[in-house]
Amino acid sequence: MEVQEVPLKQIRRPLPRATDQAKVKALMESIQEIGLQEPIEVLEVDGQYYGFSGCHRFEACTNLGYETIRCKVRKAPRSVLQKHLA
């Protein structure tokens, strides 16, 4: 998997997840101090990015006003995306 900076606005999160706001706050503090240590994972399907994990890190970076987030990008066909959505 390739690691790259992806604009937060380009990552679709098709499965809404509830986040623990205390965990998001703690991550925000950690990211401000030492940076994002673990990239989130996204699927790239037909040039579109889809995130299914890393919701707390995603929200923390969004709340901090970051424009991009470090991601492990896995290119996949639409059939793999459909399995994630099932």
HTML snippet that shows the backbone in 3Dmol.js (N, CA, C, O; Angstrom):
<script src="https://3Dmol.org/build/3Dmol-min.js"></script>
<div id="view" style="width:600px;height:400px;position:relative"></div>
<script>
const pdb = `
ATOM      1  N   MET A   1       0.833  -1.180   0.000  1.00  0.00           N
ATOM      2  CA  MET A   1       0.000   0.000   0.000  1.00  0.00           C
ATOM      3  C   MET A   1       0.878   1.243   0.000  1.00  0.00           C
ATOM      4  O   MET A   1       1.870   1.332   0.723  1.00  0.00           O
ATOM      5  N   GLU A   2       0.488   2.182  -0.817  1.00  0.00           N
ATOM      6  CA  GLU A   2       1.210   3.451  -0.917  1.00  0.00           C
ATOM      7  C   GLU A   2       0.702   4.415   0.152  1.00  0.00           C
ATOM      8  O   GLU A   2      -0.503   4.505   0.387  1.00  0.00           O
ATOM      9  N   VAL A   3       1.620   5.136   0.798  1.00  0.00           N
ATOM     10  CA  VAL A   3       1.233   6.158   1.779  1.00  0.00           C
ATOM     11  C   VAL A   3       1.353   7.509   1.107  1.00  0.00           C
ATOM     12  O   VAL A   3       2.392   7.843   0.536  1.00  0.00           O
ATOM     13  N   GLN A   4       0.271   8.292   1.179  1.00  0.00           N
ATOM     14  CA  GLN A   4       0.281   9.617   0.565  1.00  0.00           C
ATOM     15  C   GLN A   4      -0.648  10.558   1.320  1.00  0.00           C
ATOM     16  O   GLN A   4      -1.525  10.124   2.067  1.00  0.00           O
ATOM     17  N   GLU A   5      -0.439  11.851   1.111  1.00  0.00           N
ATOM     18  CA  GLU A   5      -1.312  12.880   1.675  1.00  0.00           C
ATOM     19  C   GLU A   5      -2.535  13.003   0.770  1.00  0.00           C
ATOM     20  O   GLU A   5      -2.403  13.201  -0.437  1.00  0.00           O
ATOM     21  N   VAL A   6      -3.717  12.886   1.355  1.00  0.00           N
ATOM     22  CA  VAL A   6      -4.966  12.986   0.597  1.00  0.00           C
ATOM     23  C   VAL A   6      -5.784  14.134   1.196  1.00  0.00           C
ATOM     24  O   VAL A   6      -5.910  14.229   2.416  1.00  0.00           O
ATOM     25  N   PRO A   7      -6.340  15.006   0.348  1.00  0.00           N
ATOM     26  CA  PRO A   7      -7.197  16.073   0.884  1.00  0.00           C
ATOM     27  C   PRO A   7      -8.390  15.485   1.646  1.00  0.00           C
ATOM     28  O   PRO A   7      -9.081  14.596   1.148  1.00  0.00           O
ATOM     29  N   LEU A   8      -8.617  15.992   2.847  1.00  0.00           N
ATOM     30  CA  LEU A   8      -9.729  15.498   3.662  1.00  0.00           C
ATOM     31  C   LEU A   8     -11.058  15.621   2.929  1.00  0.00           C
ATOM     32  O   LEU A   8     -11.924  14.756   3.062  1.00  0.00           O
ATOM     33  N   LYS A   9     -11.222  16.682   2.162  1.00  0.00           N
ATOM     34  CA  LYS A   9     -12.485  16.912   1.448  1.00  0.00           C
ATOM     35  C   LYS A   9     -12.729  15.894   0.345  1.00  0.00           C
ATOM     36  O   LYS A   9     -13.856  15.764  -0.133  1.00  0.00           O
ATOM     37  N   GLN A  10     -11.688  15.165  -0.068  1.00  0.00           N
ATOM     38  CA  GLN A  10     -11.851  14.181  -1.137  1.00  0.00           C
ATOM     39  C   GLN A  10     -12.156  12.784  -0.605  1.00  0.00           C
ATOM     40  O   GLN A  10     -12.396  11.863  -1.386  1.00  0.00           O
ATOM     41  N   ILE A  11     -12.151  12.618   0.715  1.00  0.00           N
ATOM     42  CA  ILE A  11     -12.396  11.296   1.296  1.00  0.00           C
ATOM     43  C   ILE A  11     -13.875  11.173   1.651  1.00  0.00           C
ATOM     44  O   ILE A  11     -14.398  11.925   2.473  1.00  0.00           O
ATOM     45  N   ARG A  12     -14.524  10.224   1.022  1.00  0.00           N
ATOM     46  CA  ARG A  12     -15.927   9.947   1.313  1.00  0.00           C
ATOM     47  C   ARG A  12     -15.992   8.926   2.439  1.00  0.00           C
ATOM     48  O   ARG A  12     -15.226   7.963   2.466  1.00  0.00           O
ATOM     49  N   ARG A  13     -16.910   9.148   3.358  1.00  0.00           N
ATOM     50  CA  ARG A  13     -17.104   8.229   4.477  1.00  0.00           C
ATOM     51  C   ARG A  13     -18.540   7.731   4.399  1.00  0.00           C
ATOM     52  O   ARG A  13     -19.421   8.280   5.060  1.00  0.00           O
ATOM     53  N   PRO A  14     -18.787   6.685   3.592  1.00  0.00           N
ATOM     54  CA  PRO A  14     -20.155   6.254   3.309  1.00  0.00           C
ATOM     55  C   PRO A  14     -20.881   5.580   4.474  1.00  0.00           C
ATOM     56  O   PRO A  14     -22.107   5.476   4.459  1.00  0.00           O
ATOM     57  N   LEU A  15     -20.149   5.130   5.462  1.00  0.00           N
ATOM     58  CA  LEU A  15     -20.780   4.479   6.618  1.00  0.00           C
ATOM     59  C   LEU A  15     -20.545   5.350   7.847  1.00  0.00           C
ATOM     60  O   LEU A  15     -19.474   5.289   8.449  1.00  0.00           O
ATOM     61  N   PRO A  16     -21.531   6.159   8.226  1.00  0.00           N
ATOM     62  CA  PRO A  16     -21.351   7.031   9.389  1.00  0.00           C
ATOM     63  C   PRO A  16     -21.060   6.223  10.654  1.00  0.00           C
ATOM     64  O   PRO A  16     -21.682   5.192  10.911  1.00  0.00           O
ATOM     65  N   ARG A  17     -20.118   6.708  11.420  1.00  0.00           N
ATOM     66  CA  ARG A  17     -19.757   6.041  12.673  1.00  0.00           C
ATOM     67  C   ARG A  17     -19.860   7.033  13.812  1.00  0.00           C
ATOM     68  O   ARG A  17     -19.539   8.211  13.655  1.00  0.00           O
ATOM     69  N   ALA A  18     -20.305   6.557  14.945  1.00  0.00           N
ATOM     70  CA  ALA A  18     -20.326   7.405  16.142  1.00  0.00           C
ATOM     71  C   ALA A  18     -18.903   7.478  16.677  1.00  0.00           C
ATOM     72  O   ALA A  18     -18.199   6.469  16.729  1.00  0.00           O
ATOM     73  N   THR A  19     -18.486   8.667  17.071  1.00  0.00           N
ATOM     74  CA  THR A  19     -17.139   8.821  17.610  1.00  0.00           C
ATOM     75  C   THR A  19     -17.215   9.220  19.075  1.00  0.00           C
ATOM     76  O   THR A  19     -18.156   9.879  19.517  1.00  0.00           O
ATOM     77  N   ASP A  20     -16.210   8.806  19.801  1.00  0.00           N
ATOM     78  CA  ASP A  20     -16.060   9.158  21.213  1.00  0.00           C
ATOM     79  C   ASP A  20     -15.341  10.508  21.250  1.00  0.00           C
ATOM     80  O   ASP A  20     -14.160  10.599  20.915  1.00  0.00           O
ATOM     81  N   GLN A  21     -16.060  11.552  21.660  1.00  0.00           N
ATOM     82  CA  GLN A  21     -15.496  12.902  21.610  1.00  0.00           C
ATOM     83  C   GLN A  21     -14.283  13.068  22.524  1.00  0.00           C
ATOM     84  O   GLN A  21     -13.396  13.871  22.234  1.00  0.00           O
ATOM     85  N   ALA A  22     -14.237  12.325  23.613  1.00  0.00           N
ATOM     86  CA  ALA A  22     -13.059  12.383  24.490  1.00  0.00           C
ATOM     87  C   ALA A  22     -11.832  11.834  23.761  1.00  0.00           C
ATOM     88  O   ALA A  22     -10.730  12.366  23.893  1.00  0.00           O
ATOM     89  N   LYS A  23     -12.035  10.765  22.992  1.00  0.00           N
ATOM     90  CA  LYS A  23     -10.934  10.183  22.228  1.00  0.00           C
ATOM     91  C   LYS A  23     -10.490  11.135  21.113  1.00  0.00           C
ATOM     92  O   LYS A  23      -9.296  11.279  20.849  1.00  0.00           O
ATOM     93  N   VAL A  24     -11.460  11.781  20.464  1.00  0.00           N
ATOM     94  CA  VAL A  24     -11.128  12.750  19.414  1.00  0.00           C
ATOM     95  C   VAL A  24     -10.304  13.890  20.008  1.00  0.00           C
ATOM     96  O   VAL A  24      -9.304  14.304  19.421  1.00  0.00           O
ATOM     97  N   LYS A  25     -10.715  14.395  21.164  1.00  0.00           N
ATOM     98  CA  LYS A  25      -9.992  15.493  21.810  1.00  0.00           C
ATOM     99  C   LYS A  25      -8.565  15.077  22.169  1.00  0.00           C
ATOM    100  O   LYS A  25      -7.615  15.827  21.946  1.00  0.00           O
ATOM    101  N   ALA A  26      -8.429  13.875  22.727  1.00  0.00           N
ATOM    102  CA  ALA A  26      -7.094  13.377  23.083  1.00  0.00           C
ATOM    103  C   ALA A  26      -6.223  13.238  21.839  1.00  0.00           C
ATOM    104  O   ALA A  26      -5.037  13.567  21.868  1.00  0.00           O
ATOM    105  N   LEU A  27      -6.806  12.753  20.757  1.00  0.00           N
ATOM    106  CA  LEU A  27      -6.050  12.628  19.510  1.00  0.00           C
ATOM    107  C   LEU A  27      -5.651  13.994  18.966  1.00  0.00           C
ATOM    108  O   LEU A  27      -4.542  14.164  18.460  1.00  0.00           O
ATOM    109  N   MET A  28      -6.546  14.959  19.069  1.00  0.00           N
ATOM    110  CA  MET A  28      -6.216  16.311  18.611  1.00  0.00           C
ATOM    111  C   MET A  28      -4.998  16.839  19.356  1.00  0.00           C
ATOM    112  O   MET A  28      -4.097  17.415  18.745  1.00  0.00           O
ATOM    113  N   GLU A  29      -4.965  16.649  20.664  1.00  0.00           N
ATOM    114  CA  GLU A  29      -3.832  17.110  21.463  1.00  0.00           C
ATOM    115  C   GLU A  29      -2.549  16.391  21.055  1.00  0.00           C
ATOM    116  O   GLU A  29      -1.494  17.010  20.919  1.00  0.00           O
ATOM    117  N   SER A  30      -2.653  15.081  20.861  1.00  0.00           N
ATOM    118  CA  SER A  30      -1.495  14.284  20.468  1.00  0.00           C
ATOM    119  C   SER A  30      -0.986  14.690  19.076  1.00  0.00           C
ATOM    120  O   SER A  30       0.219  14.838  18.867  1.00  0.00           O
ATOM    121  N   ILE A  31      -1.905  14.864  18.144  1.00  0.00           N
ATOM    122  CA  ILE A  31      -1.520  15.234  16.778  1.00  0.00           C
ATOM    123  C   ILE A  31      -0.859  16.602  16.762  1.00  0.00           C
ATOM    124  O   ILE A  31       0.094  16.821  16.014  1.00  0.00           O
ATOM    125  N   GLN A  32      -1.358  17.531  17.587  1.00  0.00           N
ATOM    126  CA  GLN A  32      -0.734  18.855  17.662  1.00  0.00           C
ATOM    127  C   GLN A  32       0.680  18.766  18.215  1.00  0.00           C
ATOM    128  O   GLN A  32       1.562  19.509  17.784  1.00  0.00           O
ATOM    129  N   GLU A  33       0.907  17.863  19.169  1.00  0.00           N
ATOM    130  CA  GLU A  33       2.218  17.743  19.801  1.00  0.00           C
ATOM    131  C   GLU A  33       3.220  16.973  18.954  1.00  0.00           C
ATOM    132  O   GLU A  33       4.352  17.419  18.763  1.00  0.00           O
ATOM    133  N   ILE A  34       2.800  15.803  18.440  1.00  0.00           N
ATOM    134  CA  ILE A  34       3.773  14.922  17.775  1.00  0.00           C
ATOM    135  C   ILE A  34       3.393  14.542  16.342  1.00  0.00           C
ATOM    136  O   ILE A  34       4.117  13.801  15.678  1.00  0.00           O
ATOM    137  N   GLY A  35       2.264  15.048  15.878  1.00  0.00           N
ATOM    138  CA  GLY A  35       1.836  14.719  14.515  1.00  0.00           C
ATOM    139  C   GLY A  35       1.054  13.416  14.475  1.00  0.00           C
ATOM    140  O   GLY A  35       1.000  12.673  15.456  1.00  0.00           O
ATOM    141  N   LEU A  36       0.459  13.156  13.339  1.00  0.00           N
ATOM    142  CA  LEU A  36      -0.307  11.926  13.138  1.00  0.00           C
ATOM    143  C   LEU A  36       0.679  10.772  12.995  1.00  0.00           C
ATOM    144  O   LEU A  36       1.478  10.747  12.059  1.00  0.00           O
ATOM    145  N   GLN A  37       0.627   9.830  13.910  1.00  0.00           N
ATOM    146  CA  GLN A  37       1.596   8.735  13.916  1.00  0.00           C
ATOM    147  C   GLN A  37       1.186   7.570  13.017  1.00  0.00           C
ATOM    148  O   GLN A  37       2.041   6.909  12.428  1.00  0.00           O
ATOM    149  N   GLU A  38      -0.102   7.321  12.912  1.00  0.00           N
ATOM    150  CA  GLU A  38      -0.586   6.171  12.135  1.00  0.00           C
ATOM    151  C   GLU A  38      -1.527   6.674  11.044  1.00  0.00           C
ATOM    152  O   GLU A  38      -2.576   7.239  11.351  1.00  0.00           O
ATOM    153  N   PRO A  39      -1.166   6.478   9.770  1.00  0.00           N
ATOM    154  CA  PRO A  39      -2.047   6.924   8.697  1.00  0.00           C
ATOM    155  C   PRO A  39      -3.378   6.163   8.730  1.00  0.00           C
ATOM    156  O   PRO A  39      -3.447   5.034   9.214  1.00  0.00           O
ATOM    157  N   ILE A  40      -4.426   6.798   8.209  1.00  0.00           N
ATOM    158  CA  ILE A  40      -5.686   6.077   8.064  1.00  0.00           C
ATOM    159  C   ILE A  40      -5.605   5.272   6.772  1.00  0.00           C
ATOM    160  O   ILE A  40      -4.735   5.529   5.939  1.00  0.00           O
ATOM    161  N   GLU A  41      -6.488   4.312   6.596  1.00  0.00           N
ATOM    162  CA  GLU A  41      -6.517   3.515   5.371  1.00  0.00           C
ATOM    163  C   GLU A  41      -7.718   3.928   4.543  1.00  0.00           C
ATOM    164  O   GLU A  41      -8.822   4.090   5.063  1.00  0.00           O
ATOM    165  N   VAL A  42      -7.487   4.098   3.241  1.00  0.00           N
ATOM    166  CA  VAL A  42      -8.574   4.425   2.328  1.00  0.00           C
ATOM    167  C   VAL A  42      -8.497   3.526   1.104  1.00  0.00           C
ATOM    168  O   VAL A  42      -7.429   3.044   0.727  1.00  0.00           O
ATOM    169  N   LEU A  43      -9.661   3.313   0.493  1.00  0.00           N
ATOM    170  CA  LEU A  43      -9.734   2.638  -0.798  1.00  0.00           C
ATOM    171  C   LEU A  43      -9.788   3.701  -1.877  1.00  0.00           C
ATOM    172  O   LEU A  43     -10.498   4.697  -1.735  1.00  0.00           O
ATOM    173  N   GLU A  44      -9.053   3.501  -2.943  1.00  0.00           N
ATOM    174  CA  GLU A  44      -9.177   4.371  -4.103  1.00  0.00           C
ATOM    175  C   GLU A  44      -9.873   3.568  -5.192  1.00  0.00           C
ATOM    176  O   GLU A  44      -9.341   2.575  -5.688  1.00  0.00           O
ATOM    177  N   VAL A  45     -11.068   4.014  -5.555  1.00  0.00           N
ATOM    178  CA  VAL A  45     -11.862   3.340  -6.576  1.00  0.00           C
ATOM    179  C   VAL A  45     -12.212   4.370  -7.644  1.00  0.00           C
ATOM    180  O   VAL A  45     -12.894   5.357  -7.369  1.00  0.00           O
ATOM    181  N   ASP A  46     -11.745   4.135  -8.845  1.00  0.00           N
ATOM    182  CA  ASP A  46     -12.012   5.047  -9.964  1.00  0.00           C
ATOM    183  C   ASP A  46     -11.668   6.497  -9.619  1.00  0.00           C
ATOM    184  O   ASP A  46     -12.411   7.413  -9.972  1.00  0.00           O
ATOM    185  N   GLY A  47     -10.545   6.704  -8.932  1.00  0.00           N
ATOM    186  CA  GLY A  47     -10.094   8.048  -8.609  1.00  0.00           C
ATOM    187  C   GLY A  47     -10.776   8.691  -7.413  1.00  0.00           C
ATOM    188  O   GLY A  47     -10.475   9.836  -7.075  1.00  0.00           O
ATOM    189  N   GLN A  48     -11.695   7.971  -6.763  1.00  0.00           N
ATOM    190  CA  GLN A  48     -12.386   8.469  -5.575  1.00  0.00           C
ATOM    191  C   GLN A  48     -11.844   7.742  -4.348  1.00  0.00           C
ATOM    192  O   GLN A  48     -11.523   6.556  -4.414  1.00  0.00           O
ATOM    193  N   TYR A  49     -11.743   8.460  -3.225  1.00  0.00           N
ATOM    194  CA  TYR A  49     -11.234   7.874  -1.989  1.00  0.00           C
ATOM    195  C   TYR A  49     -12.388   7.593  -1.030  1.00  0.00           C
ATOM    196  O   TYR A  49     -13.283   8.418  -0.850  1.00  0.00           O
ATOM    197  N   TYR A  50     -12.345   6.398  -0.416  1.00  0.00           N
ATOM    198  CA  TYR A  50     -13.375   5.982   0.533  1.00  0.00           C
ATOM    199  C   TYR A  50     -12.712   5.537   1.824  1.00  0.00           C
ATOM    200  O   TYR A  50     -11.818   4.691   1.814  1.00  0.00           O
ATOM    201  N   GLY A  51     -13.155   6.112   2.934  1.00  0.00           N
ATOM    202  CA  GLY A  51     -12.613   5.753   4.238  1.00  0.00           C
ATOM    203  C   GLY A  51     -13.620   4.959   5.044  1.00  0.00           C
ATOM    204  O   GLY A  51     -14.788   5.336   5.140  1.00  0.00           O
ATOM    205  N   PHE A  52     -13.164   3.858   5.622  1.00  0.00           N
ATOM    206  CA  PHE A  52     -14.034   3.012   6.440  1.00  0.00           C
ATOM    207  C   PHE A  52     -13.487   2.818   7.852  1.00  0.00           C
ATOM    208  O   PHE A  52     -14.179   2.289   8.722  1.00  0.00           O
ATOM    209  N   SER A  53     -12.258   3.240   8.077  1.00  0.00           N
ATOM    210  CA  SER A  53     -11.655   3.124   9.404  1.00  0.00           C
ATOM    211  C   SER A  53     -10.962   4.438   9.718  1.00  0.00           C
ATOM    212  O   SER A  53     -10.918   5.336   8.877  1.00  0.00           O
ATOM    213  N   GLY A  54     -10.419   4.557  10.924  1.00  0.00           N
ATOM    214  CA  GLY A  54      -9.702   5.768  11.295  1.00  0.00           C
ATOM    215  C   GLY A  54     -10.607   6.959  11.525  1.00  0.00           C
ATOM    216  O   GLY A  54     -10.195   8.106  11.352  1.00  0.00           O
ATOM    217  N   CYS A  55     -11.861   6.682  11.922  1.00  0.00           N
ATOM    218  CA  CYS A  55     -12.831   7.783  12.052  1.00  0.00           C
ATOM    219  C   CYS A  55     -12.418   8.805  13.107  1.00  0.00           C
ATOM    220  O   CYS A  55     -12.673   9.997  12.930  1.00  0.00           O
ATOM    221  N   HIS A  56     -11.789   8.371  14.196  1.00  0.00           N
ATOM    222  CA  HIS A  56     -11.367   9.319  15.230  1.00  0.00           C
ATOM    223  C   HIS A  56     -10.210  10.188  14.733  1.00  0.00           C
ATOM    224  O   HIS A  56     -10.188  11.393  14.984  1.00  0.00           O
ATOM    225  N   ARG A  57      -9.257   9.586  14.035  1.00  0.00           N
ATOM    226  CA  ARG A  57      -8.133  10.345  13.481  1.00  0.00           C
ATOM    227  C   ARG A  57      -8.625  11.309  12.403  1.00  0.00           C
ATOM    228  O   ARG A  57      -8.172  12.451  12.328  1.00  0.00           O
ATOM    229  N   PHE A  58      -9.558  10.840  11.569  1.00  0.00           N
ATOM    230  CA  PHE A  58     -10.144  11.675  10.521  1.00  0.00           C
ATOM    231  C   PHE A  58     -10.830  12.894  11.141  1.00  0.00           C
ATOM    232  O   PHE A  58     -10.609  14.022  10.699  1.00  0.00           O
ATOM    233  N   GLU A  59     -11.653  12.673  12.155  1.00  0.00           N
ATOM    234  CA  GLU A  59     -12.374  13.773  12.804  1.00  0.00           C
ATOM    235  C   GLU A  59     -11.413  14.723  13.524  1.00  0.00           C
ATOM    236  O   GLU A  59     -11.599  15.939  13.497  1.00  0.00           O
ATOM    237  N   ALA A  60     -10.383  14.159  14.168  1.00  0.00           N
ATOM    238  CA  ALA A  60      -9.412  15.008  14.867  1.00  0.00           C
ATOM    239  C   ALA A  60      -8.708  15.934  13.880  1.00  0.00           C
ATOM    240  O   ALA A  60      -8.573  17.128  14.145  1.00  0.00           O
ATOM    241  N   CYS A  61      -8.264  15.405  12.763  1.00  0.00           N
ATOM    242  CA  CYS A  61      -7.574  16.236  11.766  1.00  0.00           C
ATOM    243  C   CYS A  61      -8.522  17.254  11.148  1.00  0.00           C
ATOM    244  O   CYS A  61      -8.120  18.382  10.865  1.00  0.00           O
ATOM    245  N   THR A  62      -9.776  16.866  10.937  1.00  0.00           N
ATOM    246  CA  THR A  62     -10.777  17.796  10.416  1.00  0.00           C
ATOM    247  C   THR A  62     -10.990  18.939  11.405  1.00  0.00           C
ATOM    248  O   THR A  62     -11.011  20.107  11.017  1.00  0.00           O
ATOM    249  N   ASN A  63     -11.148  18.599  12.685  1.00  0.00           N
ATOM    250  CA  ASN A  63     -11.367  19.616  13.718  1.00  0.00           C
ATOM    251  C   ASN A  63     -10.173  20.549  13.871  1.00  0.00           C
ATOM    252  O   ASN A  63     -10.335  21.714  14.234  1.00  0.00           O
ATOM    253  N   LEU A  64      -8.981  20.044  13.596  1.00  0.00           N
ATOM    254  CA  LEU A  64      -7.769  20.864  13.691  1.00  0.00           C
ATOM    255  C   LEU A  64      -7.605  21.781  12.475  1.00  0.00           C
ATOM    256  O   LEU A  64      -6.715  22.631  12.446  1.00  0.00           O
ATOM    257  N   GLY A  65      -8.465  21.600  11.481  1.00  0.00           N
ATOM    258  CA  GLY A  65      -8.398  22.449  10.300  1.00  0.00           C
ATOM    259  C   GLY A  65      -7.390  21.993   9.257  1.00  0.00           C
ATOM    260  O   GLY A  65      -7.039  22.758   8.359  1.00  0.00           O
ATOM    261  N   TYR A  66      -6.921  20.754   9.369  1.00  0.00           N
ATOM    262  CA  TYR A  66      -5.966  20.244   8.388  1.00  0.00           C
ATOM    263  C   TYR A  66      -6.660  20.115   7.033  1.00  0.00           C
ATOM    264  O   TYR A  66      -7.853  19.821   6.959  1.00  0.00           O
ATOM    265  N   GLU A  67      -5.909  20.336   5.983  1.00  0.00           N
ATOM    266  CA  GLU A  67      -6.455  20.180   4.636  1.00  0.00           C
ATOM    267  C   GLU A  67      -6.222  18.782   4.100  1.00  0.00           C
ATOM    268  O   GLU A  67      -6.985  18.297   3.265  1.00  0.00           O
ATOM    269  N   THR A  68      -5.153  18.123   4.586  1.00  0.00           N
ATOM    270  CA  THR A  68      -4.833  16.770   4.121  1.00  0.00           C
ATOM    271  C   THR A  68      -4.612  15.859   5.320  1.00  0.00           C
ATOM    272  O   THR A  68      -4.432  16.311   6.450  1.00  0.00           O
ATOM    273  N   ILE A  69      -4.632  14.560   5.035  1.00  0.00           N
ATOM    274  CA  ILE A  69      -4.331  13.557   6.054  1.00  0.00           C
ATOM    275  C   ILE A  69      -3.496  12.463   5.392  1.00  0.00           C
ATOM    276  O   ILE A  69      -3.711  12.109   4.233  1.00  0.00           O
ATOM    277  N   ARG A  70      -2.548  11.942   6.149  1.00  0.00           N
ATOM    278  CA  ARG A  70      -1.701  10.860   5.636  1.00  0.00           C
ATOM    279  C   ARG A  70      -2.518   9.575   5.584  1.00  0.00           C
ATOM    280  O   ARG A  70      -3.147   9.183   6.566  1.00  0.00           O
ATOM    281  N   CYS A  71      -2.496   8.926   4.418  1.00  0.00           N
ATOM    282  CA  CYS A  71      -3.323   7.731   4.203  1.00  0.00           C
ATOM    283  C   CYS A  71      -2.507   6.601   3.584  1.00  0.00           C
ATOM    284  O   CYS A  71      -1.603   6.824   2.780  1.00  0.00           O
ATOM    285  N   LYS A  72      -2.857   5.388   3.985  1.00  0.00           N
ATOM    286  CA  LYS A  72      -2.418   4.200   3.263  1.00  0.00           C
ATOM    287  C   LYS A  72      -3.491   3.984   2.200  1.00  0.00           C
ATOM    288  O   LYS A  72      -4.643   3.690   2.521  1.00  0.00           O
ATOM    289  N   VAL A  73      -3.110   4.131   0.942  1.00  0.00           N
ATOM    290  CA  VAL A  73      -4.068   4.063  -0.156  1.00  0.00           C
ATOM    291  C   VAL A  73      -3.986   2.700  -0.827  1.00  0.00           C
ATOM    292  O   VAL A  73      -2.927   2.267  -1.283  1.00  0.00           O
ATOM    293  N   ARG A  74      -5.134   2.040  -0.872  1.00  0.00           N
ATOM    294  CA  ARG A  74      -5.222   0.742  -1.563  1.00  0.00           C
ATOM    295  C   ARG A  74      -6.150   0.913  -2.752  1.00  0.00           C
ATOM    296  O   ARG A  74      -7.335   1.207  -2.593  1.00  0.00           O
ATOM    297  N   LYS A  75      -5.604   0.726  -3.942  1.00  0.00           N
ATOM    298  CA  LYS A  75      -6.427   0.812  -5.150  1.00  0.00           C
ATOM    299  C   LYS A  75      -7.247  -0.469  -5.257  1.00  0.00           C
ATOM    300  O   LYS A  75      -6.742  -1.571  -5.045  1.00  0.00           O
ATOM    301  N   ALA A  76      -8.524  -0.296  -5.592  1.00  0.00           N
ATOM    302  CA  ALA A  76      -9.413  -1.447  -5.640  1.00  0.00           C
ATOM    303  C   ALA A  76     -10.474  -1.242  -6.714  1.00  0.00           C
ATOM    304  O   ALA A  76     -10.805  -0.108  -7.059  1.00  0.00           O
ATOM    305  N   PRO A  77     -11.007  -2.346  -7.243  1.00  0.00           N
ATOM    306  CA  PRO A  77     -12.116  -2.225  -8.191  1.00  0.00           C
ATOM    307  C   PRO A  77     -13.424  -1.952  -7.448  1.00  0.00           C
ATOM    308  O   PRO A  77     -13.507  -2.118  -6.231  1.00  0.00           O
ATOM    309  N   ARG A  78     -14.421  -1.540  -8.183  1.00  0.00           N
ATOM    310  CA  ARG A  78     -15.726  -1.219  -7.606  1.00  0.00           C
ATOM    311  C   ARG A  78     -16.319  -2.416  -6.850  1.00  0.00           C
ATOM    312  O   ARG A  78     -17.060  -2.219  -5.887  1.00  0.00           O
ATOM    313  N   SER A  79     -16.012  -3.637  -7.261  1.00  0.00           N
ATOM    314  CA  SER A  79     -16.554  -4.828  -6.583  1.00  0.00           C
ATOM    315  C   SER A  79     -16.085  -4.895  -5.131  1.00  0.00           C
ATOM    316  O   SER A  79     -16.838  -5.342  -4.266  1.00  0.00           O
ATOM    317  N   VAL A  80     -14.866  -4.463  -4.852  1.00  0.00           N
ATOM    318  CA  VAL A  80     -14.358  -4.447  -3.471  1.00  0.00           C
ATOM    319  C   VAL A  80     -15.098  -3.389  -2.665  1.00  0.00           C
ATOM    320  O   VAL A  80     -15.454  -3.629  -1.512  1.00  0.00           O
ATOM    321  N   LEU A  81     -15.335  -2.226  -3.255  1.00  0.00           N
ATOM    322  CA  LEU A  81     -16.103  -1.179  -2.580  1.00  0.00           C
ATOM    323  C   LEU A  81     -17.500  -1.686  -2.241  1.00  0.00           C
ATOM    324  O   LEU A  81     -17.994  -1.437  -1.141  1.00  0.00           O
ATOM    325  N   GLN A  82     -18.132  -2.381  -3.151  1.00  0.00           N
ATOM    326  CA  GLN A  82     -19.482  -2.909  -2.900  1.00  0.00           C
ATOM    327  C   GLN A  82     -19.495  -3.862  -1.704  1.00  0.00           C
ATOM    328  O   GLN A  82     -20.461  -3.882  -0.941  1.00  0.00           O
ATOM    329  N   LYS A  83     -18.434  -4.650  -1.537  1.00  0.00           N
ATOM    330  CA  LYS A  83     -18.351  -5.566  -0.388  1.00  0.00           C
ATOM    331  C   LYS A  83     -18.254  -4.800   0.923  1.00  0.00           C
ATOM    332  O   LYS A  83     -18.798  -5.236   1.937  1.00  0.00           O
ATOM    333  N   HIS A  84     -17.567  -3.661   0.912  1.00  0.00           N
ATOM    334  CA  HIS A  84     -17.464  -2.834   2.123  1.00  0.00           C
ATOM    335  C   HIS A  84     -18.802  -2.187   2.475  1.00  0.00           C
ATOM    336  O   HIS A  84     -19.092  -1.921   3.642  1.00  0.00           O
ATOM    337  N   LEU A  85     -19.605  -1.939   1.448  1.00  0.00           N
ATOM    338  CA  LEU A  85     -20.888  -1.270   1.665  1.00  0.00           C
ATOM    339  C   LEU A  85     -22.011  -2.236   2.006  1.00  0.00           C
ATOM    340  O   LEU A  85     -23.077  -1.813   2.455  1.00  0.00           O
ATOM    341  N   ALA A  86     -21.786  -3.524   1.798  1.00  0.00           N
ATOM    342  CA  ALA A  86     -22.841  -4.529   2.030  1.00  0.00           C
ATOM    343  C   ALA A  86     -23.121  -4.738   3.499  1.00  0.00           C
ATOM    344  O   ALA A  86     -23.978  -5.547   3.855  1.00  0.00           O
TER     345      ALA A  86
END
`;
const viewer = $3Dmol.createViewer("view");
viewer.addModel(pdb, "pdb");
viewer.setStyle({}, {cartoon: {color: "spectrum"}});
viewer.zoomTo();
viewer.render();
</script>
